[in-house]
């Protein structure tokens, strides 16, 4: 289980648990199946969860150009004035 992994940071454990719990929330409200929207929602929830309780958000991007594009898009999304946290 990820939350018992001693090599993970506390913020990673919280973010991972939040991500998976958001999938449970989605299922309860009929959002099922593997879709990009479900994953983006879960990643956004996990990121907002850890930052709201005081941790720094971990970057999702890698050193690759595509990773940086993803990181910039996710940061813009969750920090947008129109995103309802």
N, C-alpha and C positions, 0 to 999 in steps of 0.2 A: 504494500500500500504506500502510496506516495507520501502521505502525511507522516509516516513513520521513518522516512528516509533521513538519516542523520546528516547526509551531505547537502541537503537542500536548505536554503535560507528559509526563515519563518515566513517571509513575504511570499516566497514561491509556494510554500505549502498552503497558505491562505488563498492565494490566487488560484491555485489548482483546485482546491476544494470548492471555491466559489464558482469556478468555471463549470465544474461537474454538477453542482447544485442548481445552477441556472438551467442546465439541460433538463434536470428533473422538473423544474418550474415550467419550462417550455412544454414538456410532455403532458403535464397536468392540464395545460390549456390547449391541447390538441396540436401543438407544433411538433410533428414527428418526421422522421426521415433524415437522411444526411443531406443537409443543404448548407450553402455558404452563409446564408442569413442566420441560421442557428449557430454556426461557429463564430461568426463575427459578434453576434449578441453575447455569447458566452465569454469570449475573450474580452469584450468591452466591459462586461459586468465584473469579471475578475480583476481587471486593471483598476476600475473605479473603486471596487471594494478595498483593495489594499491602499490606494492613495487616500481614500476617505478615512481610514483608520490610522493614517500617519506614516505609512511606509513610502519610500520612493518607488515609482513604477519601474519595473525592469524593462529594458528594451526588448522588443521582439525581433528587430531587424538584425541581420548578420552583416558581415562586411561586404556581402554581395550587393550589387546595385538593386536587385529585386527585393532583398531584405530591407534595404534602406527605404525603398519606395513604400513597402508595407508599414514600416515603423513610422514614417512621416504621415501616412494616411490614417493609421490608428490614432496617433497623437492628435492630429487635426480633428478627427471624429470625436474623441472623448473630451477634448478641451473646447469644443465648439460651443458658442453661446446658445445654439438651438438644440443641443443634446440634453435631454432631460435625465439627469443622473438619478 
